[in-house]
């Protein structure tokens, strides 16, 4: 039966554990892309209005919903670079998941065991759905499919002909346009309320 303690666990999972695992995933892209001379990298956490932007980190109001990594260009674009970059989120979650699981198994982190068990669960969840080659509901390939096609065909193949990782410049332009629309809508609402 679902009780108050389960509700509390759900809130912790949704607002702390899952965003932390997603952040690690996106950080994997950022770390490995640095090795290949990434230009203008950005890790965007969440959606909606920007709370703050610090360096390459862009934190949005709804941080628990959606996150992504973007960049404008790589100095060293080649098959190995792309395979490495798309493997990075899988590997970082795998390493963290296995490390924490080992610490739990050896009784080193007994305190907050449920928290860490859930962290390991979500880490392996992302490993599974990133590593197994498939096409997502949006019609785009997941990392496993991109890696598979890079190894098999030697190139990035995508039915949509779009970049797999968006351009940071394009993302920022879209965000500014989105915020302008929201501000205009808010002004219209204020005008109607004053009339």
MDTraj code that builds the backbone (N, CA, C; nanometers):
import mdtraj as md
import numpy as np

residues = "UNK UNK UNK UNK UNK UNK UNK UNK UNK UNK UNK UNK UNK UNK UNK UNK UNK UNK UNK UNK UNK UNK UNK UNK UNK UNK UNK UNK UNK UNK UNK UNK UNK UNK UNK UNK UNK UNK UNK UNK UNK UNK UNK UNK UNK UNK UNK UNK UNK UNK UNK UNK UNK UNK UNK UNK UNK UNK UNK UNK UNK UNK UNK UNK UNK UNK UNK UNK UNK UNK UNK UNK UNK UNK UNK UNK UNK UNK UNK UNK UNK UNK UNK UNK UNK UNK UNK UNK UNK UNK UNK UNK UNK UNK UNK UNK UNK UNK UNK UNK UNK UNK UNK UNK UNK UNK UNK UNK UNK UNK UNK UNK UNK UNK UNK UNK UNK UNK UNK UNK UNK UNK UNK UNK UNK UNK UNK UNK UNK UNK UNK UNK UNK UNK UNK UNK UNK UNK UNK UNK UNK UNK UNK UNK UNK UNK UNK UNK UNK UNK UNK UNK UNK UNK UNK UNK UNK UNK UNK UNK UNK UNK UNK UNK UNK UNK UNK UNK UNK UNK UNK UNK UNK UNK UNK UNK UNK UNK UNK UNK UNK UNK UNK UNK UNK UNK UNK UNK UNK UNK UNK UNK UNK UNK UNK".split()
xyz = np.array([
    [0.0834, -0.1178, 0.0000],
    [0.0000, 0.0000, 0.0000],
    [0.0887, 0.1254, 0.0000],
    [0.0503, 0.2229, -0.0798],
    [0.1249, 0.3482, -0.0927],
    [0.0894, 0.4395, 0.0240],
    [0.1896, 0.4727, 0.1053],
    [0.1650, 0.5546, 0.2238],
    [0.2441, 0.6833, 0.2222],
    [0.2413, 0.7539, 0.3340],
    [0.3109, 0.8826, 0.3476],
    [0.4615, 0.8662, 0.3274],
    [0.5189, 0.7605, 0.3825],
    [0.6635, 0.7403, 0.3661],
    [0.6986, 0.7157, 0.2196],
    [0.6090, 0.6481, 0.1459],
    [0.6310, 0.6263, 0.0023],
    [0.6224, 0.7582, -0.0743],
    [0.5288, 0.8435, -0.0325],
    [0.5158, 0.9743, -0.0966],
    [0.6427, 1.0564, -0.0747],
    [0.6938, 1.0535, 0.0471],
    [0.8181, 1.1239, 0.0792],
    [0.9331, 1.0692, -0.0067],
    [0.9415, 0.9369, -0.0196],
    [1.0467, 0.8748, -0.1022],
    [1.0325, 0.9146, -0.2482],
    [0.9095, 0.9231, -0.2967],
    [0.8842, 0.9630, -0.4349],
    [0.9317, 1.1061, -0.4594],
    [0.9024, 1.1946, -0.3658],
    [0.9438, 1.3340, -0.3789],
    [1.0967, 1.3437, -0.3800],
    [1.1624, 1.2717, -0.2895],
    [1.3094, 1.2705, -0.2851],
    [1.3655, 1.2175, -0.4170],
    [1.3057, 1.1088, -0.4674],
    [1.3520, 1.0500, -0.5935],
    [1.3350, 1.1463, -0.7097],
    [1.2176, 1.2097, -0.7186],
    [1.1864, 1.2962, -0.8327],
    [1.2627, 1.4278, -0.8305],
    [1.2839, 1.4845, -0.7114],
    [1.3420, 1.6183, -0.7040],
    [1.4884, 1.6229, -0.6633],
    [1.5436, 1.5106, -0.6190],
    [1.6855, 1.5098, -0.5800],
    [1.7638, 1.4020, -0.6550],
    [1.7217, 1.2759, -0.6423],
    [1.8006, 1.1658, -0.6986],
    [1.8013, 1.1685, -0.8512],
    [1.6841, 1.1716, -0.9127],
    [1.6763, 1.1687, -1.0584],
    [1.7493, 1.2878, -1.1219],
    [1.7294, 1.4117, -1.0746],
    [1.8067, 1.5227, -1.1324],
    [1.9578, 1.5072, -1.1130],
    [2.0010, 1.4487, -1.0008],
    [2.1449, 1.4273, -0.9785],
    [2.2007, 1.3277, -1.0795],
    [2.1276, 1.2203, -1.1052],
    [2.1719, 1.1203, -1.2024],
    [2.1735, 1.1805, -1.3429],
    [2.0719, 1.2589, -1.3759],
    [2.0666, 1.3239, -1.5069],
    [2.1813, 1.4231, -1.5214],
    [2.2112, 1.4978, -1.4143],
    [2.3234, 1.5919, -1.4175],
    [2.4539, 1.5184, -1.4447],
    [2.4751, 1.4048, -1.3783],
    [2.5960, 1.3249, -1.4040],
    [2.6021, 1.2828, -1.5500],
    [2.4888, 1.2406, -1.6031],
    [2.4813, 1.1976, -1.7426],
    [2.5267, 1.3103, -1.8355],
    [2.4710, 1.4288, -1.8157],
    [2.5062, 1.5427, -1.9012],
    [2.6513, 1.5850, -1.8793],
    [2.6978, 1.5736, -1.7565],
    [2.8365, 1.6062, -1.7251],
    [2.9327, 1.5121, -1.7983],
    [2.8904, 1.3870, -1.8189],
    [2.9712, 1.2921, -1.8953],
    [3.0008, 1.3447, -2.0349],
    [2.8973, 1.3972, -2.1025],
    [2.9172, 1.4580, -2.2345],
    [3.0201, 1.5705, -2.2258],
    [3.0014, 1.6580, -2.1276],
    [3.0864, 1.7769, -2.1153],
    [3.2324, 1.7406, -2.0904],
    [3.2563, 1.6455, -2.0020],
    [3.3935, 1.6068, -1.9675],
    [3.4659, 1.5492, -2.0884],
    [3.4025, 1.4545, -2.1564],
    [3.4688, 1.3888, -2.2696],
    [3.4812, 1.4827, -2.3894],
    [3.3813, 1.5676, -2.4117],
    [3.3906, 1.6588, -2.5264],
    [3.5066, 1.7570, -2.5102],
    [3.5446, 1.7866, -2.3871],
    [3.6617, 1.8729, -2.3623],
    [3.7877, 1.8132, -2.4244],
    [3.7983, 1.6806, -2.4222],
    [3.9151, 1.6136, -2.4795],
    [3.9264, 1.6371, -2.6304],
    [3.8132, 1.6674, -2.6939],
    [3.8115, 1.6844, -2.8397],
    [3.7937, 1.8302, -2.8801],
    [3.8225, 1.9206, -2.7874],
    [3.8222, 2.0637, -2.8180],
    [3.6839, 2.1215, -2.8394],
    [3.5943, 2.0934, -2.7495],
    [3.4576, 2.1444, -2.7633],
    [3.4580, 2.2974, -2.7571],
    [3.3746, 2.3572, -2.8419],
    [3.3608, 2.5023, -2.8449],
    [3.2214, 2.5376, -2.7953],
    [3.2154, 2.6228, -2.6969],
    [3.0937, 2.6714, -2.6330],
    [3.0030, 2.5583, -2.5824],
    [3.0531, 2.4788, -2.4877],
    [2.9688, 2.3738, -2.4298],
    [2.8694, 2.4321, -2.3293],
    [2.7565, 2.3649, -2.3139],
    [2.6599, 2.4068, -2.2133],
    [2.5838, 2.2852, -2.1619],
    [2.5730, 2.2769, -2.0310],
    [2.4890, 2.1764, -1.9662],
    [2.3670, 2.2517, -1.9159],
    [2.2520, 2.2233, -1.9764],
    [2.1264, 2.2867, -1.9373],
    [2.0494, 2.1876, -1.8517],
    [2.0179, 2.2304, -1.7312],
    [1.9433, 2.1462, -1.6382],
    [1.8040, 2.2044, -1.6252],
    [1.7056, 2.1302, -1.6734],
    [1.5666, 2.1707, -1.6599],
    [1.5123, 2.2452, -1.7791],
    [1.3933, 2.2992, -1.7601],
    [1.3262, 2.3745, -1.8651],
    [1.2564, 2.4943, -1.8006],
    [1.1996, 2.5798, -1.8838],
    [1.1337, 2.6992, -1.8329],
    [1.2310, 2.8139, -1.8164],
    [1.1938, 2.9083, -1.7305],
    [1.2769, 3.0278, -1.7079],
    [1.4121, 2.9902, -1.6472],
    [1.5115, 3.0663, -1.6850],
    [1.6463, 3.0477, -1.6319],
    [1.6516, 3.1010, -1.4886],
    [1.7041, 3.0190, -1.3987],
    [1.7270, 3.0646, -1.2615],
    [1.8610, 3.1367, -1.2573],
    [1.9636, 3.0711, -1.3103],
    [2.0938, 3.1351, -1.3227],
    [2.1778, 3.0595, -1.4234],
    [2.2793, 3.1280, -1.4728],
    [2.3751, 3.0686, -1.5654],
    [2.5124, 3.0983, -1.5090],
    [2.5916, 2.9935, -1.4891],
    [2.7259, 3.0084, -1.4354],
    [2.8202, 2.9273, -1.5225],
    [2.9060, 2.9969, -1.5960],
    [2.9970, 2.9271, -1.6868],
    [2.9174, 2.8487, -1.7899],
    [2.9442, 2.7189, -1.7972],
    [2.8735, 2.6368, -1.8955],
    [2.7444, 2.5765, -1.8405],
    [2.7082, 2.6091, -1.7154],
    [2.5892, 2.5523, -1.6531],
    [2.4723, 2.6504, -1.6593],
    [2.3615, 2.6033, -1.7131],
    [2.2397, 2.6818, -1.7278],
    [2.1308, 2.6096, -1.6488],
    [2.0891, 2.6665, -1.5366],
    [1.9917, 2.6020, -1.4493],
    [1.8567, 2.6689, -1.4692],
    [1.7554, 2.5878, -1.4985],
    [1.6208, 2.6377, -1.5250],
    [1.5268, 2.6052, -1.4096],
    [1.4133, 2.6704, -1.4090],
    [1.3165, 2.6580, -1.2999],
    [1.2710, 2.5141, -1.2777],
    [1.2359, 2.4450, -1.3833],
    [1.1854, 2.3077, -1.3706],
    [1.3012, 2.2106, -1.3927],
    [1.3960, 2.2131, -1.3002],
    [1.5212, 2.1389, -1.3121],
    [1.5017, 1.9878, -1.3158],
    [1.3900, 1.9383, -1.2695],
    [1.3677, 1.7942, -1.2596],
    [1.3043, 1.7352, -1.3857],
    [1.2696, 1.8183, -1.4846],
    [1.2003, 1.7656, -1.6016],
    [1.2920, 1.7194, -1.7144],
    [1.3736, 1.8077, -1.7644],
    [1.4444, 1.7784, -1.8884],
    [1.5800, 1.8473, -1.8850],
    [1.6820, 1.7790, -1.9311],
    [1.8162, 1.8363, -1.9332],
    [1.8880, 1.7912, -2.0593],
    [1.9863, 1.8692, -2.1000],
    [2.0618, 1.8307, -2.2185],
    [2.1975, 1.8996, -2.2216],
    [2.2844, 1.8461, -2.3068],
    [2.4161, 1.9027, -2.3314],
    [2.4169, 1.9579, -2.4726],
    [2.4762, 2.0738, -2.4916],
    [2.4867, 2.1308, -2.6258],
    [2.6267, 2.1889, -2.6452],
    [2.6635, 2.2041, -2.7697],
    [2.7903, 2.2677, -2.8039],
    [2.7804, 2.3192, -2.9459],
    [2.8687, 2.4119, -2.9809],
    [2.8655, 2.4673, -3.1160],
    [2.9504, 2.3875, -3.2135],
    [3.0660, 2.3412, -3.1673],
    [3.1564, 2.2727, -3.2597],
    [3.2621, 2.1964, -3.1815],
    [3.3216, 2.0971, -3.2476],
    [3.4378, 2.0262, -3.1934],
    [3.5574, 2.0596, -3.2810],
    [3.6722, 2.0808, -3.2194],
    [3.7934, 2.1059, -3.2979],
    [3.8399, 1.9784, -3.3675],
    [3.8156, 1.8636, -3.3041],
    [3.8609, 1.7360, -3.3577],
    [3.7405, 1.6449, -3.3819],
    [3.6757, 1.6621, -3.4966],
    [3.5593, 1.5798, -3.5288],
    [3.6041, 1.4563, -3.6048],
    [3.5818, 1.3401, -3.5457],
    [3.6102, 1.2146, -3.6133],
    [3.5264, 1.1042, -3.5485],
    [3.5336, 0.9872, -3.6064],
    [3.4539, 0.8739, -3.5582],
    [3.4819, 0.8441, -3.4109],
    [3.6069, 0.8408, -3.3728],
    [3.6431, 0.8105, -3.2345],
    [3.5884, 0.9165, -3.1385],
    [3.5945, 1.0432, -3.1802],
    [3.5444, 1.1524, -3.0956],
    [3.3955, 1.1350, -3.0686],
    [3.3180, 1.1091, -3.1744],
    [3.1737, 1.0955, -3.1557],
    [3.1373, 0.9714, -3.0737],
    [3.2056, 0.8613, -3.0992],
    [3.1787, 0.7402, -3.0195],
    [3.2115, 0.7662, -2.8731],
    [3.3213, 0.8336, -2.8486],
    [3.3606, 0.8652, -2.7102],
    [3.2600, 0.9567, -2.6421],
    [3.2177, 1.0614, -2.7119],
    [3.1237, 1.1575, -2.6533],
    [2.9897, 1.0914, -2.6223],
    [2.9390, 1.0091, -2.7145],
    [2.8083, 0.9452, -2.6925],
    [2.8176, 0.8276, -2.5947],
    [2.9368, 0.7776, -2.5715],
    [2.9567, 0.6720, -2.4708],
    [2.9708, 0.7300, -2.3304],
    [3.0116, 0.8547, -2.3218],
    [3.0420, 0.9171, -2.1921],
    [2.9271, 0.9127, -2.0921],
    [2.8021, 0.9468, -2.1295],
    [2.6946, 0.9417, -2.0295],
    [2.6681, 0.8003, -1.9805],
    [2.6856, 0.7042, -2.0679],
    [2.6664, 0.5636, -2.0292],
    [2.7732, 0.5249, -1.9281],
    [2.8977, 0.5574, -1.9599],
    [3.0096, 0.5186, -1.8741],
    [3.0082, 0.5896, -1.7390],
    [2.9748, 0.7187, -1.7368],
    [2.9775, 0.7900, -1.6088],
    [2.8699, 0.7368, -1.5144],
    [2.7493, 0.7080, -1.5681],
    [2.6449, 0.6511, -1.4829],
    [2.6793, 0.5088, -1.4413],
    [2.7419, 0.4335, -1.5301],
    [2.7838, 0.2973, -1.4967],
    [2.8882, 0.2993, -1.3848],
    [2.9878, 0.3854, -1.3971],
    [3.0930, 0.3939, -1.2946],
    [3.0348, 0.4365, -1.1599],
    [2.9530, 0.5418, -1.1599],
    [2.8929, 0.5860, -1.0342],
    [2.8004, 0.4799, -0.9761],
    [2.7192, 0.4171, -1.0619],
    [2.6282, 0.3124, -1.0153],
    [2.7026, 0.1951, -0.9540],
    [2.8061, 0.1475, -1.0220],
    [2.8835, 0.0343, -0.9707],
    [2.9598, 0.0710, -0.8430],
    [3.0130, 0.1920, -0.8389],
    [3.0875, 0.2356, -0.7203],
    [2.9961, 0.2447, -0.5986],
    [2.8831, 0.3098, -0.6139],
    [2.7898, 0.3229, -0.5014],
    [2.7344, 0.1873, -0.4616],
    [2.7037, 0.1041, -0.5593],
    [2.6537, -0.0306, -0.5300],
    [2.7578, -0.1106, -0.4518],
    [2.8836, -0.0963, -0.4879],
    [2.9919, -0.1644, -0.4165],
    [3.0036, -0.1134, -0.2728],
    [2.9900, 0.0175, -0.2553],
    [2.9954, 0.0756, -0.1210],
    [2.8789, 0.0265, -0.0344],
    [2.7614, 0.0125, -0.0946],
    [2.6452, -0.0400, -0.0221],
    [2.6691, -0.1865, 0.0144],
    [2.7137, -0.2650, -0.0843],
    [2.7356, -0.4087, -0.0636],
    [2.8394, -0.4360, 0.0444],
    [2.9378, -0.3484, 0.0578],
    [3.0430, -0.3671, 0.1577],
    [3.0121, -0.2965, 0.2897],
    [2.8914, -0.2442, 0.3030],
    [2.8487, -0.1831, 0.4278],
    [2.9138, -0.0499, 0.4593],
    [2.9737, 0.0129, 0.3609],
    [3.0437, 0.1383, 0.3838],
    [2.9450, 0.2558, 0.3942],
    [2.8388, 0.2514, 0.3152],
    [2.7377, 0.3577, 0.3237],
    [2.6029, 0.2975, 0.3644],
    [2.5967, 0.2505, 0.4846],
    [2.4732, 0.1922, 0.5394],
    [2.3693, 0.2993, 0.5708],
    [2.4181, 0.4170, 0.6142],
    [2.3254, 0.5250, 0.6454],
    [2.2630, 0.5742, 0.5148],
    [2.1361, 0.5993, 0.5155],
    [2.0602, 0.6437, 0.3978],
    [2.0661, 0.5407, 0.2852],
    [2.0626, 0.4149, 0.3205],
    [2.0731, 0.3056, 0.2228],
    [1.9646, 0.3145, 0.1155],
    [1.8418, 0.3468, 0.1559],
    [1.7321, 0.3563, 0.0588],
    [1.7613, 0.4637, -0.0449],
    [1.8129, 0.5768, -0.0004],
    [1.8496, 0.6848, -0.0914],
    [1.9500, 0.6347, -0.1945],
    [2.0565, 0.5697, -0.1461],
    [2.1624, 0.5224, -0.2360],
    [2.1144, 0.4088, -0.3256],
    [2.0266, 0.3226, -0.2751],
    [1.9686, 0.2174, -0.3595],
    [1.8929, 0.2786, -0.4769],
    [1.8186, 0.3826, -0.4493],
    [1.7431, 0.4493, -0.5567],
    [1.8368, 0.5189, -0.6548],
    [1.9446, 0.5762, -0.6022],
    [2.0432, 0.6399, -0.6889],
    [2.1007, 0.5369, -0.7866],
    [2.1375, 0.4212, -0.7349],
    [2.1913, 0.3131, -0.8185],
    [2.0867, 0.2683, -0.9202],
    [1.9610, 0.2567, -0.8769],
    [1.8527, 0.2161, -0.9673],
    [1.8440, 0.3117, -1.0864],
    [1.8388, 0.4430, -1.0593],
    [1.8264, 0.5405, -1.1680],
    [1.9531, 0.5452, -1.2541],
    [2.0684, 0.5288, -1.1939],
    [2.1925, 0.5267, -1.2720],
    [2.1889, 0.4121, -1.3732],
    [2.1488, 0.2927, -1.3270],
    [2.1421, 0.1779, -1.4175],
    [2.0254, 0.1895, -1.5162],
    [1.9194, 0.2561, -1.4755],
    [1.8068, 0.2823, -1.5664],
    [1.8572, 0.3606, -1.6876],
    [1.9341, 0.4678, -1.6616],
    [1.9872, 0.5472, -1.7719],
    [2.0915, 0.4706, -1.8521],
    [2.1712, 0.3879, -1.7873],
    [2.2684, 0.3056, -1.8593],
    [2.1943, 0.2148, -1.9567],
    [2.0913, 0.1481, -1.9080],
    [2.0146, 0.0550, -1.9916],
    [1.9543, 0.1256, -2.1129],
    [1.8824, 0.2349, -2.0886],
    [1.8130, 0.3006, -2.1993],
    [1.9033, 0.3880, -2.2851],
    [2.0254, 0.4124, -2.2413],
    [2.1232, 0.4805, -2.3260],
    [2.2049, 0.3808, -2.4074],
    [2.2308, 0.2635, -2.3522],
    [2.3222, 0.1680, -2.4161],
    [2.2547, 0.0781, -2.5190],
    [2.1325, 0.0359, -2.4920],
    [2.0627, -0.0542, -2.5849],
    [2.0193, 0.0267, -2.7075],
    [2.0706, -0.0069, -2.8271],
    [2.0373, 0.0709, -2.9467],
    [1.8878, 0.0715, -2.9766],
    [1.8313, 0.1915, -2.9840],
    [1.6893, 0.2054, -3.0196],
    [1.6623, 0.3472, -3.0674],
    [1.5484, 0.3633, -3.1294],
    [1.5028, 0.4951, -3.1713],
    [1.4000, 0.5408, -3.0692],
    [1.4111, 0.6655, -3.0254],
    [1.3215, 0.7170, -2.9219],
    [1.1862, 0.7532, -2.9817],
    [1.0920, 0.7896, -2.8953],
    [0.9571, 0.8237, -2.9399],
    [0.9568, 0.9453, -3.0326],
    [1.0583, 1.0309, -3.0236],
    [1.0655, 1.1494, -3.1098],
    [1.1242, 1.1170, -3.2475],
    [1.1624, 0.9905, -3.2668],
    [1.2190, 0.9495, -3.3944],
    [1.3701, 0.9636, -3.4023],
    [1.4306, 1.0107, -3.2936],
    [1.5758, 1.0268, -3.2918],
    [1.6396, 0.9052, -3.2260],
    [1.7605, 0.8732, -3.2677],
    [1.8289, 0.7584, -3.2077],
    [1.8810, 0.7916, -3.0678],
    [1.8847, 0.6901, -2.9816],
    [1.9473, 0.7106, -2.8505],
    [2.0986, 0.6943, -2.8678],
    [2.1726, 0.7111, -2.7593],
    [2.3191, 0.7024, -2.7686],
    [2.3655, 0.5659, -2.8179],
    [2.3010, 0.4604, -2.7726],
    [2.3385, 0.3259, -2.8167],
    [2.3261, 0.3091, -2.9675],
    [2.2184, 0.3615, -3.0239],
    [2.1967, 0.3526, -3.1687],
    [2.3000, 0.4371, -3.2439],
    [2.3304, 0.5554, -3.1906],
    [2.4313, 0.6409, -3.2546],
    [2.5667, 0.5707, -3.2550],
    [2.6034, 0.5131, -3.1423],
    [2.7319, 0.4418, -3.1318],
    [2.7339, 0.3222, -3.2268],
    [2.6250, 0.2457, -3.2272],
    [2.6148, 0.1291, -3.3160],
    [2.6335, 0.1705, -3.4626],
    [2.5641, 0.2760, -3.5046],
    [2.5729, 0.3194, -3.6443],
    [2.7100, 0.3791, -3.6766],
    [2.7704, 0.4442, -3.5765],
    [2.9066, 0.4971, -3.5994],
    [3.0042, 0.3819, -3.6211],
    [2.9907, 0.2763, -3.5432],
    [3.0802, 0.1612, -3.5573],
    [3.0506, 0.0869, -3.6869],
    [2.9231, 0.0652, -3.7146],
    [2.8852, -0.0147, -3.8325],
    [2.9051, 0.0603, -3.9639],
    [2.8593, 0.1878, -3.9694],
    [2.8627, 0.2620, -4.0949],
    [2.9717, 0.3687, -4.0998],
    [3.0319, 0.3981, -3.9862],
    [3.1389, 0.4959, -3.9825],
    [3.0938, 0.6406, -3.9882],
    [2.9640, 0.6638, -3.9706],
    [2.9146, 0.8011, -3.9714],
    [2.7899, 0.8132, -3.8861],
    [2.7573, 0.9375, -3.8521],
    [2.6347, 0.9600, -3.7772],
    [2.5183, 0.9559, -3.8751],
    [2.4206, 0.8738, -3.8449],
    [2.3054, 0.8589, -3.9329],
    [2.1810, 0.8916, -3.8526],
    [2.1003, 0.9833, -3.9061],
    [1.9789, 1.0236, -3.8371],
    [1.8725, 1.0568, -3.9403],
    [1.7557, 1.0001, -3.9237],
    [1.6475, 1.0216, -4.0186],
    [1.6050, 1.1681, -4.0238],
    [1.6199, 1.2400, -3.9137],
    [1.5737, 1.3785, -3.9085],
    [1.6741, 1.4773, -3.9698],
    [1.7942, 1.4339, -3.9983],
    [1.9005, 1.5173, -4.0558],
    [1.9435, 1.6315, -3.9634],
    [1.9015, 1.6290, -3.8396],
    [1.9414, 1.7311, -3.7428],
    [2.0619, 1.6812, -3.6652],
    [2.1330, 1.7762, -3.6029],
    [2.2414, 1.7367, -3.5135],
    [2.1816, 1.6638, -3.3944],
    [2.2523, 1.5654, -3.3441],
    [2.2038, 1.4917, -3.2280],
    [2.2111, 1.5791, -3.1039],
    [2.3228, 1.6471, -3.0873],
    [2.3364, 1.7409, -2.9763],
    [2.3145, 1.8797, -3.0343],
    [2.2264, 1.9579, -2.9741],
    [2.1955, 2.0891, -3.0318],
    [2.3116, 2.1868, -3.0181],
    [2.3080, 2.2899, -3.1007],
    [2.4069, 2.3962, -3.0945],
    [2.3736, 2.4878, -2.9773],
    [2.4729, 2.5208, -2.8961],
    [2.4517, 2.6105, -2.7821],
    [2.3988, 2.7455, -2.8278],
    [2.4516, 2.7975, -2.9369],
    [2.4067, 2.9266, -2.9886],
    [2.2597, 2.9211, -3.0277],
    [2.2177, 2.8144, -3.0963],
    [2.0776, 2.8000, -3.1357],
    [1.9872, 2.7858, -3.0134],
    [2.0321, 2.7087, -2.9147],
    [1.9537, 2.6896, -2.7928],
    [1.9342, 2.8235, -2.7218],
    [2.0385, 2.9034, -2.7130],
    [2.0285, 3.0337, -2.6463],
    [1.9345, 3.1268, -2.7226],
    [1.9425, 3.1265, -2.8554],
    [1.8533, 3.2096, -2.9370],
    [1.7079, 3.1682, -2.9158],
    [1.6811, 3.0372, -2.9172],
    [1.5455, 2.9874, -2.8940],
    [1.4965, 3.0265, -2.7551],
    [1.5848, 3.0199, -2.6548],
    [1.5466, 3.0563, -2.5183],
    [1.5102, 3.2050, -2.5117],
    [1.5908, 3.2903, -2.5735],
    [1.5636, 3.4346, -2.5707],
    [1.4302, 3.4665, -2.6389],
    [1.4010, 3.3984, -2.7521],
    [1.2726, 3.4183, -2.8209],
    [1.1569, 3.3708, -2.7340],
    [1.1747, 3.2576, -2.6688],
    [1.0733, 3.2018, -2.5790],
    [1.0446, 3.2989, -2.4642],
    [1.1499, 3.3539, -2.4042],
    [1.1326, 3.4464, -2.2925],
    [1.0664, 3.5768, -2.3390],
    [1.0963, 3.6212, -2.4604],
    [1.0339, 3.7420, -2.5141],
    [0.8835, 3.7201, -2.5309],
    [0.8453, 3.6024, -2.5823],
    [0.7033, 3.5698, -2.5973],
    [0.6331, 3.5669, -2.4622],
    [0.6962, 3.5085, -2.3631],
    [0.6373, 3.5011, -2.2294],
    [0.6199, 3.6411, -2.1712],
    [0.7200, 3.7259, -2.1851],
    [0.7125, 3.8620, -2.1325],
    [0.6025, 3.9421, -2.2019],
    [0.5885, 3.9243, -2.3348],
    [0.4822, 3.9933, -2.4080],
    [0.3448, 3.9461, -2.3609],
    [0.3306, 3.8165, -2.3402],
    [0.2045, 3.7612, -2.2912],
    [0.1732, 3.8137, -2.1516],
    [0.2720, 3.8194, -2.0648],
    [0.2518, 3.8721, -1.9292],
    [0.2114, 4.0186, -1.9325],
    [0.2711, 4.0972, -2.0234],
    [0.2342, 4.2385, -2.0373],
    [0.0899, 4.2528, -2.0825],
    [0.0471, 4.1700, -2.1785],
    [-0.0912, 4.1740, -2.2263],
    [-0.1890, 4.1411, -2.1136],
    [-0.1554, 4.0443, -2.0339],
    [-0.2415, 4.0048, -1.9223],
    [-0.2507, 4.1201, -1.8202],
    [-0.1384, 4.1824, -1.7908],
    [-0.1380, 4.2954, -1.6973],
    [-0.2236, 4.4106, -1.7506],
    [-0.2119, 4.4378, -1.8826],
    [-0.2914, 4.5436, -1.9443],
    [-0.4408, 4.5151, -1.9307],
    [-0.4797, 4.3916, -1.9593],
    [-0.6214, 4.3533, -1.9500],
    [-0.6723, 4.3639, -1.8076],
    [-0.5898, 4.3306, -1.7113],
    [-0.6302, 4.3370, -1.5712],
    [-0.6441, 4.4806, -1.5219],
    [-0.5679, 4.5741, -1.5801],
    [-0.5771, 4.7158, -1.5407],
    [-0.6941, 4.7852, -1.6069],
    [-0.7389, 4.7335, -1.7198],
    [-0.8498, 4.7990, -1.7937],
    [-0.9837, 4.7685, -1.7370],
])
top = md.Topology()
chain = top.add_chain()
for i, resn in enumerate(residues, 1):
    res = top.add_residue(resn, chain, resSeq=i)
    for name in ("N", "CA", "C"):
        top.add_atom(name, md.element.get_by_symbol(name[0]), res)
traj = md.Trajectory(xyz[None], top)
